[in-house]
Amino acid sequence: MPTMTSVESPVQLDAVHKTYGSGDSAVEALAGVSVSFPAGTFTAVMGPSGSGKSTLLHCAAGLDKPTSGRVTLVGTDLKGKSETKLTLLRRDHVAFIFQSFNLMPALNVEQNVTLPTLLAGREPDQAWVDQVIARVGLSQRVKHRPGELSGGQQQRVAIARALAARPAVVFADEPTGALDTNTALEVLTLMRELVSAGQTIVMVTHDPVAASYADNVLFLVDGRIVTQMAAPGVEAVAATLAQLGAQAKQARGQR
Ligand SMILES: Nc1ncnc2c1ncn2[C@@H]1O[C@H](COP(=O)(O)OP(=O)(O)OP(=O)(O)O)[C@@H](O)[C@H]1O
């Protein structure tokens, strides 16, 4: 099974709406999002709390179903696909770096990192696995189990695991949130290298420094993409976020 795909935009959303609940308690988390993430690009998704960032990521990855609209992942329209089909699609093409690490407690660092590759029926590339583990600073911990690691170290295992199988698409939700500054920058640099090699990364972050490593930033407010920024600089991202946060607060005050 090839780990890369020739699909030009491996992730595409067309007029995606997502409403949680119904009636008076309905929450429109995504209010018509259309966006495509071209192969070999690194996109950051930012916006005030509750603006729909995680929902966008979950719908794009087929972990959550849109109420309406279309999601296409590595050339496959996700509509009507069975859980089994979605699982296989993700297993072969997608990796996740989420806030909850989902590491296997009985496996050591190296075994956790190579598990997705083995589950996909492929032989891990040991040199690459060693390199990825070294880049996240865990070479001295390869035989340790998650329970013997700090929260930040566990996050780094999750990142190494996501990168080791060289998936076409990496979805990351605050991947550097629990890391110290140096490790965070090392991880972001590694993510940039993956993008240069053709992988596509979609990352939710609140951190303008992390966003500055992306090619493009999408800003969400109330489930809509309100603006985008190419070649984002830290200051410009922070200023836009502050402005959107103030607008969102003002709008809430008026409701
Ligand atoms: N399972 C759910 N059931 C009901 N409402 C939900 C559910 N998940 C999310 N929401 C609501 O949908 C909206 C968008 O949530 P989402 O988690 O996507 O926002 P976010 O931008 O990722 O927020 P944060 O930055 O705080 O993590 C919020 O109003 C949230 O309360």
The ligand as a Tripos MOL2 file, in Angstrom:
@<TRIPOS>MOLECULE
LIG
   31    33     1     0     0
SMALL
NO_CHARGES

@<TRIPOS>ATOM
      1 N1        -20.5050   16.7790   20.7720 N.pl3     1 LIG1
      2 C1        -21.0060   18.0050   20.8460 C.ar      1 LIG1
      3 N2        -22.2830   18.2120   21.2310 N.ar      1 LIG1
      4 C2        -22.8130   19.4520   21.2790 C.ar      1 LIG1
      5 N3        -22.1350   20.5730   20.9620 N.ar      1 LIG1
      6 C3        -20.8640   20.4280   20.5910 C.ar      1 LIG1
      7 C4        -20.2190   19.1490   20.5090 C.ar      1 LIG1
      8 N4        -18.9420   19.3310   20.1010 N.ar      1 LIG1
      9 C5        -18.7840   20.6600   19.9410 C.ar      1 LIG1
     10 N5        -19.9330   21.3200   20.2340 N.ar      1 LIG1
     11 C6        -20.1580   22.7720   20.1440 C.3       1 LIG1
     12 O1        -19.8170   23.1780   18.8300 O.3       1 LIG1
     13 C7        -19.1280   24.4250   18.8470 C.3       1 LIG1
     14 C8        -17.7570   24.2540   18.2010 C.3       1 LIG1
     15 O2        -16.9530   23.3840   19.0330 O.3       1 LIG1
     16 P1        -15.4450   23.0320   18.6870 P.3       1 LIG1
     17 O3        -14.9630   22.0800   19.7300 O.co2     1 LIG1
     18 O4        -15.3580   22.6110   17.2660 O.co2     1 LIG1
     19 O5        -14.7520   24.4610   18.8500 O.3       1 LIG1
     20 P2        -13.1880   24.8330   18.9410 P.3       1 LIG1
     21 O6        -13.0230   26.0290   18.0860 O.co2     1 LIG1
     22 O7        -12.3520   23.6470   18.6480 O.co2     1 LIG1
     23 O8        -13.0750   25.2520   20.4700 O.3       1 LIG1
     24 P3        -11.8090   25.2480   21.5030 P.3       1 LIG1
     25 O9        -10.8060   26.2120   20.9460 O.co2     1 LIG1
     26 O10       -12.4320   25.7600   22.7690 O.co2     1 LIG1
     27 O11       -11.3150   23.8450   21.5940 O.co2     1 LIG1
     28 C9        -19.0510   24.8510   20.3090 C.3       1 LIG1
     29 O12       -20.1190   25.7440   20.5590 O.3       1 LIG1
     30 C10       -19.2450   23.5540   21.0710 C.3       1 LIG1
     31 O13       -19.8520   23.7980   22.3070 O.3       1 LIG1
@<TRIPOS>BOND
     1     1     2 1
     2     2     3 ar
     3     2     7 ar
     4     3     4 ar
     5     4     5 ar
     6     5     6 ar
     7     6     7 ar
     8     6    10 ar
     9     7     8 ar
    10     8     9 ar
    11     9    10 ar
    12    10    11 1
    13    11    12 1
    14    11    30 1
    15    12    13 1
    16    13    14 1
    17    13    28 1
    18    14    15 1
    19    15    16 1
    20    16    17 2
    21    16    18 1
    22    16    19 1
    23    19    20 1
    24    20    21 2
    25    20    22 1
    26    20    23 1
    27    23    24 1
    28    24    25 2
    29    24    26 1
    30    24    27 1
    31    28    29 1
    32    28    30 1
    33    30    31 1
@<TRIPOS>SUBSTRUCTURE
     1 LIG1         1 GROUP 0 **** ****
